[in-house]
Amino acid sequence: MSRSSWKPIYIHPQVISQFNPNKQTNDIVLFNRSTMLTEEFLGQRIHIYNGMRFFSIEVDSEMIGHKVGEFSPTKKKPIPKKKKK
């Protein structure tokens, strides 16, 4: 279910404290996946924690308006077992 339209965009306070627009490359470390991406994050590198490890993404213009958690996979890809002779 999506967030109600009358509510403002949710940005976690941890992101606000780490964000510095004066820096050219600003690495932001996130444990919260529900933060919405806005224009201020354009070109920034974000490290997202999915429960096991961090995934690094760079924010494009197509990602704006989506939540951060949409871009970090949470499931492992299956590895087929080798057959015994």
PDB file of N, CA, C and O in Angstrom:
ATOM      1  N   MET A   1       0.842  -1.168   0.000  1.00  0.00           N
ATOM      2  CA  MET A   1       0.000   0.000   0.000  1.00  0.00           C
ATOM      3  C   MET A   1       0.894   1.240   0.000  1.00  0.00           C
ATOM      4  O   MET A   1       1.899   1.289   0.708  1.00  0.00           O
ATOM      5  N   SER A   2       0.525   2.223  -0.785  1.00  0.00           N
ATOM      6  CA  SER A   2       1.332   3.429  -0.880  1.00  0.00           C
ATOM      7  C   SER A   2       0.956   4.431   0.217  1.00  0.00           C
ATOM      8  O   SER A   2      -0.063   4.295   0.895  1.00  0.00           O
ATOM      9  N   ARG A   3       1.803   5.424   0.361  1.00  0.00           N
ATOM     10  CA  ARG A   3       1.590   6.451   1.360  1.00  0.00           C
ATOM     11  C   ARG A   3       0.471   7.384   0.909  1.00  0.00           C
ATOM     12  O   ARG A   3       0.345   7.650  -0.287  1.00  0.00           O
ATOM     13  N   SER A   4      -0.338   7.884   1.828  1.00  0.00           N
ATOM     14  CA  SER A   4      -1.454   8.772   1.491  1.00  0.00           C
ATOM     15  C   SER A   4      -0.940  10.034   0.814  1.00  0.00           C
ATOM     16  O   SER A   4       0.145  10.522   1.130  1.00  0.00           O
ATOM     17  N   SER A   5      -1.724  10.555  -0.117  1.00  0.00           N
ATOM     18  CA  SER A   5      -1.286  11.706  -0.906  1.00  0.00           C
ATOM     19  C   SER A   5      -1.233  12.991  -0.088  1.00  0.00           C
ATOM     20  O   SER A   5      -0.499  13.911  -0.449  1.00  0.00           O
ATOM     21  N   TRP A   6      -1.989  13.079   1.002  1.00  0.00           N
ATOM     22  CA  TRP A   6      -1.981  14.301   1.802  1.00  0.00           C
ATOM     23  C   TRP A   6      -0.791  14.370   2.738  1.00  0.00           C
ATOM     24  O   TRP A   6      -0.506  15.436   3.284  1.00  0.00           O
ATOM     25  N   LYS A   7      -0.080  13.250   2.943  1.00  0.00           N
ATOM     26  CA  LYS A   7       1.093  13.247   3.819  1.00  0.00           C
ATOM     27  C   LYS A   7       2.318  13.742   3.055  1.00  0.00           C
ATOM     28  O   LYS A   7       2.419  13.522   1.848  1.00  0.00           O
ATOM     29  N   PRO A   8       3.253  14.413   3.743  1.00  0.00           N
ATOM     30  CA  PRO A   8       4.466  14.868   3.049  1.00  0.00           C
ATOM     31  C   PRO A   8       5.404  13.697   2.760  1.00  0.00           C
ATOM     32  O   PRO A   8       5.222  12.597   3.283  1.00  0.00           O
ATOM     33  N   ILE A   9       6.400  13.946   1.928  1.00  0.00           N
ATOM     34  CA  ILE A   9       7.403  12.937   1.588  1.00  0.00           C
ATOM     35  C   ILE A   9       8.198  12.584   2.835  1.00  0.00           C
ATOM     36  O   ILE A   9       8.601  13.464   3.595  1.00  0.00           O
ATOM     37  N   TYR A  10       8.427  11.265   3.045  1.00  0.00           N
ATOM     38  CA  TYR A  10       9.149  10.819   4.234  1.00  0.00           C
ATOM     39  C   TYR A  10      10.641  10.712   3.936  1.00  0.00           C
ATOM     40  O   TYR A  10      11.047   9.988   3.027  1.00  0.00           O
ATOM     41  N   ILE A  11      11.447  11.429   4.696  1.00  0.00           N
ATOM     42  CA  ILE A  11      12.903  11.333   4.647  1.00  0.00           C
ATOM     43  C   ILE A  11      13.371  11.117   6.075  1.00  0.00           C
ATOM     44  O   ILE A  11      13.076  11.919   6.962  1.00  0.00           O
ATOM     45  N   HIS A  12      14.102  10.032   6.295  1.00  0.00           N
ATOM     46  CA  HIS A  12      14.548   9.658   7.636  1.00  0.00           C
ATOM     47  C   HIS A  12      15.503  10.724   8.181  1.00  0.00           C
ATOM     48  O   HIS A  12      16.311  11.249   7.415  1.00  0.00           O
ATOM     49  N   PRO A  13      15.444  11.067   9.479  1.00  0.00           N
ATOM     50  CA  PRO A  13      16.343  12.079  10.059  1.00  0.00           C
ATOM     51  C   PRO A  13      17.821  11.721   9.936  1.00  0.00           C
ATOM     52  O   PRO A  13      18.666  12.616   9.904  1.00  0.00           O
ATOM     53  N   GLN A  14      18.148  10.445   9.868  1.00  0.00           N
ATOM     54  CA  GLN A  14      19.538  10.015   9.690  1.00  0.00           C
ATOM     55  C   GLN A  14      20.090  10.514   8.350  1.00  0.00           C
ATOM     56  O   GLN A  14      21.261  10.881   8.257  1.00  0.00           O
ATOM     57  N   VAL A  15      19.250  10.526   7.320  1.00  0.00           N
ATOM     58  CA  VAL A  15      19.676  10.989   5.995  1.00  0.00           C
ATOM     59  C   VAL A  15      19.939  12.482   6.018  1.00  0.00           C
ATOM     60  O   VAL A  15      20.904  12.955   5.419  1.00  0.00           O
ATOM     61  N   ILE A  16      19.096  13.217   6.697  1.00  0.00           N
ATOM     62  CA  ILE A  16      19.244  14.669   6.758  1.00  0.00           C
ATOM     63  C   ILE A  16      20.541  15.051   7.461  1.00  0.00           C
ATOM     64  O   ILE A  16      21.202  16.009   7.060  1.00  0.00           O
ATOM     65  N   SER A  17      20.913  14.312   8.507  1.00  0.00           N
ATOM     66  CA  SER A  17      22.142  14.629   9.231  1.00  0.00           C
ATOM     67  C   SER A  17      23.388  14.280   8.420  1.00  0.00           C
ATOM     68  O   SER A  17      24.426  14.917   8.602  1.00  0.00           O
ATOM     69  N   GLN A  18      23.316  13.281   7.522  1.00  0.00           N
ATOM     70  CA  GLN A  18      24.476  12.888   6.718  1.00  0.00           C
ATOM     71  C   GLN A  18      24.590  13.686   5.428  1.00  0.00           C
ATOM     72  O   GLN A  18      25.666  13.737   4.831  1.00  0.00           O
ATOM     73  N   PHE A  19      23.506  14.310   4.988  1.00  0.00           N
ATOM     74  CA  PHE A  19      23.484  14.983   3.685  1.00  0.00           C
ATOM     75  C   PHE A  19      24.167  16.346   3.767  1.00  0.00           C
ATOM     76  O   PHE A  19      23.835  17.169   4.620  1.00  0.00           O
ATOM     77  N   ASN A  20      25.121  16.571   2.873  1.00  0.00           N
ATOM     78  CA  ASN A  20      25.820  17.848   2.783  1.00  0.00           C
ATOM     79  C   ASN A  20      25.855  18.255   1.315  1.00  0.00           C
ATOM     80  O   ASN A  20      26.643  17.691   0.556  1.00  0.00           O
ATOM     81  N   PRO A  21      25.027  19.218   0.879  1.00  0.00           N
ATOM     82  CA  PRO A  21      24.962  19.569  -0.545  1.00  0.00           C
ATOM     83  C   PRO A  21      26.227  20.247  -1.071  1.00  0.00           C
ATOM     84  O   PRO A  21      26.414  20.329  -2.285  1.00  0.00           O
ATOM     85  N   ASN A  22      27.101  20.736  -0.182  1.00  0.00           N
ATOM     86  CA  ASN A  22      28.311  21.407  -0.638  1.00  0.00           C
ATOM     87  C   ASN A  22      29.367  20.429  -1.149  1.00  0.00           C
ATOM     88  O   ASN A  22      30.209  20.804  -1.965  1.00  0.00           O
ATOM     89  N   LYS A  23      29.333  19.175  -0.677  1.00  0.00           N
ATOM     90  CA  LYS A  23      30.292  18.175  -1.130  1.00  0.00           C
ATOM     91  C   LYS A  23      29.934  17.707  -2.530  1.00  0.00           C
ATOM     92  O   LYS A  23      28.759  17.605  -2.883  1.00  0.00           O
ATOM     93  N   GLN A  24      30.961  17.424  -3.325  1.00  0.00           N
ATOM     94  CA  GLN A  24      30.733  16.935  -4.676  1.00  0.00           C
ATOM     95  C   GLN A  24      30.291  15.465  -4.642  1.00  0.00           C
ATOM     96  O   GLN A  24      29.300  15.098  -5.274  1.00  0.00           O
ATOM     97  N   THR A  25      31.026  14.629  -3.904  1.00  0.00           N
ATOM     98  CA  THR A  25      30.632  13.230  -3.740  1.00  0.00           C
ATOM     99  C   THR A  25      30.324  13.001  -2.279  1.00  0.00           C
ATOM    100  O   THR A  25      31.193  13.135  -1.417  1.00  0.00           O
ATOM    101  N   ASN A  26      29.096  12.661  -2.011  1.00  0.00           N
ATOM    102  CA  ASN A  26      28.633  12.485  -0.642  1.00  0.00           C
ATOM    103  C   ASN A  26      28.100  11.069  -0.495  1.00  0.00           C
ATOM    104  O   ASN A  26      27.078  10.732  -1.093  1.00  0.00           O
ATOM    105  N   ASP A  27      28.778  10.227   0.294  1.00  0.00           N
ATOM    106  CA  ASP A  27      28.314   8.871   0.528  1.00  0.00           C
ATOM    107  C   ASP A  27      27.371   8.866   1.722  1.00  0.00           C
ATOM    108  O   ASP A  27      27.738   9.299   2.814  1.00  0.00           O
ATOM    109  N   ILE A  28      26.158   8.375   1.508  1.00  0.00           N
ATOM    110  CA  ILE A  28      25.147   8.311   2.550  1.00  0.00           C
ATOM    111  C   ILE A  28      24.918   6.840   2.888  1.00  0.00           C
ATOM    112  O   ILE A  28      24.667   6.029   1.996  1.00  0.00           O
ATOM    113  N   VAL A  29      25.002   6.495   4.160  1.00  0.00           N
ATOM    114  CA  VAL A  29      24.785   5.121   4.620  1.00  0.00           C
ATOM    115  C   VAL A  29      23.402   5.045   5.244  1.00  0.00           C
ATOM    116  O   VAL A  29      23.081   5.796   6.165  1.00  0.00           O
ATOM    117  N   LEU A  30      22.571   4.113   4.725  1.00  0.00           N
ATOM    118  CA  LEU A  30      21.189   3.992   5.188  1.00  0.00           C
ATOM    119  C   LEU A  30      20.893   2.596   5.712  1.00  0.00           C
ATOM    120  O   LEU A  30      21.266   1.596   5.099  1.00  0.00           O
ATOM    121  N   PHE A  31      20.222   2.544   6.845  1.00  0.00           N
ATOM    122  CA  PHE A  31      19.681   1.297   7.344  1.00  0.00           C
ATOM    123  C   PHE A  31      18.173   1.273   7.128  1.00  0.00           C
ATOM    124  O   PHE A  31      17.557   0.208   7.186  1.00  0.00           O
ATOM    125  N   ASN A  32      17.578   2.421   6.882  1.00  0.00           N
ATOM    126  CA  ASN A  32      16.146   2.558   6.693  1.00  0.00           C
ATOM    127  C   ASN A  32      15.847   2.567   5.199  1.00  0.00           C
ATOM    128  O   ASN A  32      16.386   3.393   4.463  1.00  0.00           O
ATOM    129  N   ARG A  33      14.983   1.646   4.743  1.00  0.00           N
ATOM    130  CA  ARG A  33      14.699   1.515   3.321  1.00  0.00           C
ATOM    131  C   ARG A  33      13.450   2.283   2.894  1.00  0.00           C
ATOM    132  O   ARG A  33      13.096   2.256   1.715  1.00  0.00           O
ATOM    133  N   SER A  34      12.781   2.957   3.807  1.00  0.00           N
ATOM    134  CA  SER A  34      11.522   3.618   3.477  1.00  0.00           C
ATOM    135  C   SER A  34      11.679   5.093   3.107  1.00  0.00           C
ATOM    136  O   SER A  34      10.678   5.780   2.901  1.00  0.00           O
ATOM    137  N   THR A  35      12.898   5.587   3.021  1.00  0.00           N
ATOM    138  CA  THR A  35      13.135   6.979   2.655  1.00  0.00           C
ATOM    139  C   THR A  35      12.843   7.184   1.173  1.00  0.00           C
ATOM    140  O   THR A  35      13.245   6.371   0.341  1.00  0.00           O
ATOM    141  N   MET A  36      12.146   8.265   0.841  1.00  0.00           N
ATOM    142  CA  MET A  36      11.825   8.585  -0.541  1.00  0.00           C
ATOM    143  C   MET A  36      12.956   9.409  -1.156  1.00  0.00           C
ATOM    144  O   MET A  36      13.497  10.302  -0.506  1.00  0.00           O
ATOM    145  N   LEU A  37      13.314   9.111  -2.409  1.00  0.00           N
ATOM    146  CA  LEU A  37      14.369   9.851  -3.105  1.00  0.00           C
ATOM    147  C   LEU A  37      13.797  11.123  -3.719  1.00  0.00           C
ATOM    148  O   LEU A  37      12.751  11.088  -4.367  1.00  0.00           O
ATOM    149  N   THR A  38      14.488  12.252  -3.515  1.00  0.00           N
ATOM    150  CA  THR A  38      14.068  13.537  -4.070  1.00  0.00           C
ATOM    151  C   THR A  38      15.180  14.090  -4.956  1.00  0.00           C
ATOM    152  O   THR A  38      16.213  13.443  -5.130  1.00  0.00           O
ATOM    153  N   GLU A  39      14.977  15.280  -5.516  1.00  0.00           N
ATOM    154  CA  GLU A  39      15.960  15.877  -6.420  1.00  0.00           C
ATOM    155  C   GLU A  39      17.295  16.179  -5.738  1.00  0.00           C
ATOM    156  O   GLU A  39      18.329  16.246  -6.404  1.00  0.00           O
ATOM    157  N   GLU A  40      17.280  16.362  -4.418  1.00  0.00           N
ATOM    158  CA  GLU A  40      18.520  16.665  -3.698  1.00  0.00           C
ATOM    159  C   GLU A  40      19.504  15.495  -3.729  1.00  0.00           C
ATOM    160  O   GLU A  40      20.708  15.695  -3.573  1.00  0.00           O
ATOM    161  N   PHE A  41      18.994  14.270  -3.930  1.00  0.00           N
ATOM    162  CA  PHE A  41      19.841  13.085  -3.948  1.00  0.00           C
ATOM    163  C   PHE A  41      20.424  12.783  -5.326  1.00  0.00           C
ATOM    164  O   PHE A  41      21.199  11.838  -5.470  1.00  0.00           O
ATOM    165  N   LEU A  42      20.069  13.556  -6.323  1.00  0.00           N
ATOM    166  CA  LEU A  42      20.502  13.302  -7.693  1.00  0.00           C
ATOM    167  C   LEU A  42      22.028  13.334  -7.785  1.00  0.00           C
ATOM    168  O   LEU A  42      22.652  14.331  -7.421  1.00  0.00           O
ATOM    169  N   GLY A  43      22.625  12.249  -8.268  1.00  0.00           N
ATOM    170  CA  GLY A  43      24.074  12.144  -8.409  1.00  0.00           C
ATOM    171  C   GLY A  43      24.800  11.679  -7.161  1.00  0.00           C
ATOM    172  O   GLY A  43      26.019  11.514  -7.192  1.00  0.00           O
ATOM    173  N   GLN A  44      24.087  11.464  -6.065  1.00  0.00           N
ATOM    174  CA  GLN A  44      24.710  11.032  -4.814  1.00  0.00           C
ATOM    175  C   GLN A  44      24.849   9.507  -4.793  1.00  0.00           C
ATOM    176  O   GLN A  44      24.091   8.802  -5.460  1.00  0.00           O
ATOM    177  N   ARG A  45      25.815   9.004  -4.027  1.00  0.00           N
ATOM    178  CA  ARG A  45      26.004   7.566  -3.836  1.00  0.00           C
ATOM    179  C   ARG A  45      25.403   7.193  -2.484  1.00  0.00           C
ATOM    180  O   ARG A  45      25.721   7.796  -1.459  1.00  0.00           O
ATOM    181  N   ILE A  46      24.524   6.181  -2.502  1.00  0.00           N
ATOM    182  CA  ILE A  46      23.839   5.739  -1.291  1.00  0.00           C
ATOM    183  C   ILE A  46      24.176   4.276  -1.043  1.00  0.00           C
ATOM    184  O   ILE A  46      24.113   3.456  -1.959  1.00  0.00           O
ATOM    185  N   HIS A  47      24.534   3.947   0.199  1.00  0.00           N
ATOM    186  CA  HIS A  47      24.799   2.573   0.605  1.00  0.00           C
ATOM    187  C   HIS A  47      23.595   2.109   1.426  1.00  0.00           C
ATOM    188  O   HIS A  47      23.318   2.654   2.494  1.00  0.00           O
ATOM    189  N   ILE A  48      22.874   1.085   0.913  1.00  0.00           N
ATOM    190  CA  ILE A  48      21.642   0.615   1.531  1.00  0.00           C
ATOM    191  C   ILE A  48      21.895  -0.738   2.178  1.00  0.00           C
ATOM    192  O   ILE A  48      22.474  -1.631   1.560  1.00  0.00           O
ATOM    193  N   TYR A  49      21.460  -0.885   3.420  1.00  0.00           N
ATOM    194  CA  TYR A  49      21.602  -2.148   4.139  1.00  0.00           C
ATOM    195  C   TYR A  49      20.348  -2.974   3.926  1.00  0.00           C
ATOM    196  O   TYR A  49      19.245  -2.489   4.182  1.00  0.00           O
ATOM    197  N   ASN A  50      20.489  -4.234   3.456  1.00  0.00           N
ATOM    198  CA  ASN A  50      19.324  -5.069   3.184  1.00  0.00           C
ATOM    199  C   ASN A  50      19.109  -6.144   4.232  1.00  0.00           C
ATOM    200  O   ASN A  50      18.227  -6.985   4.061  1.00  0.00           O
ATOM    201  N   GLY A  51      19.873  -6.148   5.300  1.00  0.00           N
ATOM    202  CA  GLY A  51      19.733  -7.149   6.336  1.00  0.00           C
ATOM    203  C   GLY A  51      20.946  -8.052   6.442  1.00  0.00           C
ATOM    204  O   GLY A  51      21.183  -8.654   7.490  1.00  0.00           O
ATOM    205  N   MET A  52      21.725  -8.155   5.359  1.00  0.00           N
ATOM    206  CA  MET A  52      22.934  -8.966   5.357  1.00  0.00           C
ATOM    207  C   MET A  52      24.174  -8.142   5.023  1.00  0.00           C
ATOM    208  O   MET A  52      25.213  -8.267   5.670  1.00  0.00           O
ATOM    209  N   ARG A  53      24.044  -7.299   4.004  1.00  0.00           N
ATOM    210  CA  ARG A  53      25.192  -6.488   3.582  1.00  0.00           C
ATOM    211  C   ARG A  53      24.697  -5.200   2.932  1.00  0.00           C
ATOM    212  O   ARG A  53      23.499  -5.016   2.716  1.00  0.00           O
ATOM    213  N   PHE A  54      25.646  -4.311   2.624  1.00  0.00           N
ATOM    214  CA  PHE A  54      25.316  -3.030   2.017  1.00  0.00           C
ATOM    215  C   PHE A  54      25.381  -3.133   0.493  1.00  0.00           C
ATOM    216  O   PHE A  54      26.262  -3.793  -0.059  1.00  0.00           O
ATOM    217  N   PHE A  55      24.437  -2.471  -0.178  1.00  0.00           N
ATOM    218  CA  PHE A  55      24.451  -2.341  -1.623  1.00  0.00           C
ATOM    219  C   PHE A  55      24.651  -0.876  -1.955  1.00  0.00           C
ATOM    220  O   PHE A  55      24.038  -0.003  -1.341  1.00  0.00           O
ATOM    221  N   SER A  56      25.499  -0.612  -2.914  1.00  0.00           N
ATOM    222  CA  SER A  56      25.804   0.757  -3.289  1.00  0.00           C
ATOM    223  C   SER A  56      25.074   1.109  -4.581  1.00  0.00           C
ATOM    224  O   SER A  56      25.157   0.375  -5.566  1.00  0.00           O
ATOM    225  N   ILE A  57      24.357   2.237  -4.575  1.00  0.00           N
ATOM    226  CA  ILE A  57      23.686   2.718  -5.780  1.00  0.00           C
ATOM    227  C   ILE A  57      24.011   4.184  -5.985  1.00  0.00           C
ATOM    228  O   ILE A  57      24.316   4.902  -5.033  1.00  0.00           O
ATOM    229  N   GLU A  58      23.945   4.622  -7.220  1.00  0.00           N
ATOM    230  CA  GLU A  58      24.075   6.034  -7.539  1.00  0.00           C
ATOM    231  C   GLU A  58      22.721   6.503  -8.062  1.00  0.00           C
ATOM    232  O   GLU A  58      22.147   5.859  -8.941  1.00  0.00           O
ATOM    233  N   VAL A  59      22.210   7.590  -7.548  1.00  0.00           N
ATOM    234  CA  VAL A  59      20.849   8.039  -7.844  1.00  0.00           C
ATOM    235  C   VAL A  59      20.800   8.691  -9.217  1.00  0.00           C
ATOM    236  O   VAL A  59      21.548   9.625  -9.504  1.00  0.00           O
ATOM    237  N   ASP A  60      19.897   8.179 -10.070  1.00  0.00           N
ATOM    238  CA  ASP A  60      19.642   8.729 -11.400  1.00  0.00           C
ATOM    239  C   ASP A  60      18.350   9.538 -11.367  1.00  0.00           C
ATOM    240  O   ASP A  60      17.647   9.559 -10.357  1.00  0.00           O
ATOM    241  N   SER A  61      18.047  10.196 -12.468  1.00  0.00           N
ATOM    242  CA  SER A  61      16.810  10.974 -12.536  1.00  0.00           C
ATOM    243  C   SER A  61      15.582  10.070 -12.583  1.00  0.00           C
ATOM    244  O   SER A  61      14.492  10.500 -12.207  1.00  0.00           O
ATOM    245  N   GLU A  62      15.738   8.817 -13.041  1.00  0.00           N
ATOM    246  CA  GLU A  62      14.608   7.895 -13.105  1.00  0.00           C
ATOM    247  C   GLU A  62      14.221   7.361 -11.726  1.00  0.00           C
ATOM    248  O   GLU A  62      13.100   6.883 -11.547  1.00  0.00           O
ATOM    249  N   MET A  63      15.128   7.432 -10.749  1.00  0.00           N
ATOM    250  CA  MET A  63      14.876   6.906  -9.413  1.00  0.00           C
ATOM    251  C   MET A  63      14.117   7.882  -8.522  1.00  0.00           C
ATOM    252  O   MET A  63      13.606   7.485  -7.474  1.00  0.00           O
ATOM    253  N   ILE A  64      14.033   9.137  -8.911  1.00  0.00           N
ATOM    254  CA  ILE A  64      13.394  10.154  -8.087  1.00  0.00           C
ATOM    255  C   ILE A  64      11.903   9.852  -7.957  1.00  0.00           C
ATOM    256  O   ILE A  64      11.220   9.593  -8.948  1.00  0.00           O
ATOM    257  N   GLY A  65      11.409   9.889  -6.720  1.00  0.00           N
ATOM    258  CA  GLY A  65      10.012   9.595  -6.437  1.00  0.00           C
ATOM    259  C   GLY A  65       9.794   8.183  -5.936  1.00  0.00           C
ATOM    260  O   GLY A  65       8.698   7.846  -5.487  1.00  0.00           O
ATOM    261  N   HIS A  66      10.839   7.341  -6.007  1.00  0.00           N
ATOM    262  CA  HIS A  66      10.748   5.975  -5.516  1.00  0.00           C
ATOM    263  C   HIS A  66      11.396   5.880  -4.142  1.00  0.00           C
ATOM    264  O   HIS A  66      12.133   6.776  -3.730  1.00  0.00           O
ATOM    265  N   LYS A  67      11.115   4.785  -3.436  1.00  0.00           N
ATOM    266  CA  LYS A  67      11.739   4.564  -2.140  1.00  0.00           C
ATOM    267  C   LYS A  67      13.094   3.897  -2.324  1.00  0.00           C
ATOM    268  O   LYS A  67      13.326   3.214  -3.322  1.00  0.00           O
ATOM    269  N   VAL A  68      13.985   4.096  -1.363  1.00  0.00           N
ATOM    270  CA  VAL A  68      15.343   3.579  -1.440  1.00  0.00           C
ATOM    271  C   VAL A  68      15.355   2.050  -1.462  1.00  0.00           C
ATOM    272  O   VAL A  68      16.188   1.451  -2.143  1.00  0.00           O
ATOM    273  N   GLY A  69      14.449   1.417  -0.730  1.00  0.00           N
ATOM    274  CA  GLY A  69      14.411  -0.034  -0.626  1.00  0.00           C
ATOM    275  C   GLY A  69      14.106  -0.755  -1.920  1.00  0.00           C
ATOM    276  O   GLY A  69      14.354  -1.956  -2.022  1.00  0.00           O
ATOM    277  N   GLU A  70      13.576  -0.061  -2.909  1.00  0.00           N
ATOM    278  CA  GLU A  70      13.265  -0.694  -4.178  1.00  0.00           C
ATOM    279  C   GLU A  70      14.516  -1.067  -4.961  1.00  0.00           C
ATOM    280  O   GLU A  70      14.444  -1.877  -5.885  1.00  0.00           O
ATOM    281  N   PHE A  71      15.646  -0.498  -4.611  1.00  0.00           N
ATOM    282  CA  PHE A  71      16.862  -0.679  -5.393  1.00  0.00           C
ATOM    283  C   PHE A  71      17.884  -1.578  -4.722  1.00  0.00           C
ATOM    284  O   PHE A  71      19.005  -1.688  -5.217  1.00  0.00           O
ATOM    285  N   SER A  72      17.542  -2.225  -3.614  1.00  0.00           N
ATOM    286  CA  SER A  72      18.456  -3.169  -2.985  1.00  0.00           C
ATOM    287  C   SER A  72      17.795  -4.543  -2.920  1.00  0.00           C
ATOM    288  O   SER A  72      16.757  -4.695  -2.276  1.00  0.00           O
ATOM    289  N   PRO A  73      18.369  -5.527  -3.565  1.00  0.00           N
ATOM    290  CA  PRO A  73      17.766  -6.862  -3.548  1.00  0.00           C
ATOM    291  C   PRO A  73      17.851  -7.486  -2.163  1.00  0.00           C
ATOM    292  O   PRO A  73      18.833  -7.289  -1.446  1.00  0.00           O
ATOM    293  N   THR A  74      16.818  -8.240  -1.787  1.00  0.00           N
ATOM    294  CA  THR A  74      16.793  -8.847  -0.468  1.00  0.00           C
ATOM    295  C   THR A  74      16.875 -10.363  -0.525  1.00  0.00           C
ATOM    296  O   THR A  74      17.004 -11.009   0.514  1.00  0.00           O
ATOM    297  N   LYS A  75      16.805 -10.938  -1.705  1.00  0.00           N
ATOM    298  CA  LYS A  75      16.859 -12.397  -1.833  1.00  0.00           C
ATOM    299  C   LYS A  75      18.097 -12.808  -2.619  1.00  0.00           C
ATOM    300  O   LYS A  75      18.524 -12.117  -3.544  1.00  0.00           O
ATOM    301  N   LYS A  76      18.661 -13.943  -2.234  1.00  0.00           N
ATOM    302  CA  LYS A  76      19.816 -14.482  -2.944  1.00  0.00           C
ATOM    303  C   LYS A  76      19.352 -15.174  -4.218  1.00  0.00           C
ATOM    304  O   LYS A  76      18.241 -15.700  -4.288  1.00  0.00           O
ATOM    305  N   LYS A  77      20.225 -15.163  -5.225  1.00  0.00           N
ATOM    306  CA  LYS A  77      19.944 -15.917  -6.436  1.00  0.00           C
ATOM    307  C   LYS A  77      20.255 -17.383  -6.159  1.00  0.00           C
ATOM    308  O   LYS A  77      21.255 -17.681  -5.506  1.00  0.00           O
ATOM    309  N   PRO A  78      19.426 -18.304  -6.637  1.00  0.00           N
ATOM    310  CA  PRO A  78      19.695 -19.716  -6.379  1.00  0.00           C
ATOM    311  C   PRO A  78      20.919 -20.203  -7.152  1.00  0.00           C
ATOM    312  O   PRO A  78      21.107 -19.864  -8.320  1.00  0.00           O
ATOM    313  N   ILE A  79      21.744 -21.002  -6.482  1.00  0.00           N
ATOM    314  CA  ILE A  79      22.933 -21.587  -7.100  1.00  0.00           C
ATOM    315  C   ILE A  79      22.640 -23.066  -7.334  1.00  0.00           C
ATOM    316  O   ILE A  79      22.420 -23.812  -6.380  1.00  0.00           O
ATOM    317  N   PRO A  80      22.636 -23.501  -8.610  1.00  0.00           N
ATOM    318  CA  PRO A  80      22.332 -24.917  -8.856  1.00  0.00           C
ATOM    319  C   PRO A  80      23.432 -25.826  -8.313  1.00  0.00           C
ATOM    320  O   PRO A  80      24.618 -25.506  -8.393  1.00  0.00           O
ATOM    321  N   LYS A  81      23.015 -26.965  -7.758  1.00  0.00           N
ATOM    322  CA  LYS A  81      23.969 -27.919  -7.223  1.00  0.00           C
ATOM    323  C   LYS A  81      24.571 -28.743  -8.349  1.00  0.00           C
ATOM    324  O   LYS A  81      23.913 -28.998  -9.357  1.00  0.00           O
ATOM    325  N   LYS A  82      25.826 -29.160  -8.178  1.00  0.00           N
ATOM    326  CA  LYS A  82      26.471 -30.001  -9.169  1.00  0.00           C
ATOM    327  C   LYS A  82      25.969 -31.431  -9.026  1.00  0.00           C
ATOM    328  O   LYS A  82      25.715 -31.903  -7.918  1.00  0.00           O
ATOM    329  N   LYS A  83      25.829 -32.106 -10.141  1.00  0.00           N
ATOM    330  CA  LYS A  83      25.364 -33.485 -10.132  1.00  0.00           C
ATOM    331  C   LYS A  83      26.516 -34.420  -9.802  1.00  0.00           C
ATOM    332  O   LYS A  83      27.649 -34.202 -10.231  1.00  0.00           O
ATOM    333  N   LYS A  84      26.217 -35.465  -9.035  1.00  0.00           N
ATOM    334  CA  LYS A  84      27.212 -36.475  -8.700  1.00  0.00           C
ATOM    335  C   LYS A  84      27.232 -37.542  -9.777  1.00  0.00           C
ATOM    336  O   LYS A  84      26.204 -37.837 -10.386  1.00  0.00           O
ATOM    337  N   LYS A  85      28.400 -38.121 -10.011  1.00  0.00           N
ATOM    338  CA  LYS A  85      28.501 -39.203 -10.985  1.00  0.00           C
ATOM    339  C   LYS A  85      28.236 -40.540 -10.357  1.00  0.00           C
ATOM    340  O   LYS A  85      28.282 -41.563 -11.040  1.00  0.00           O
TER     341      LYS A  85
END
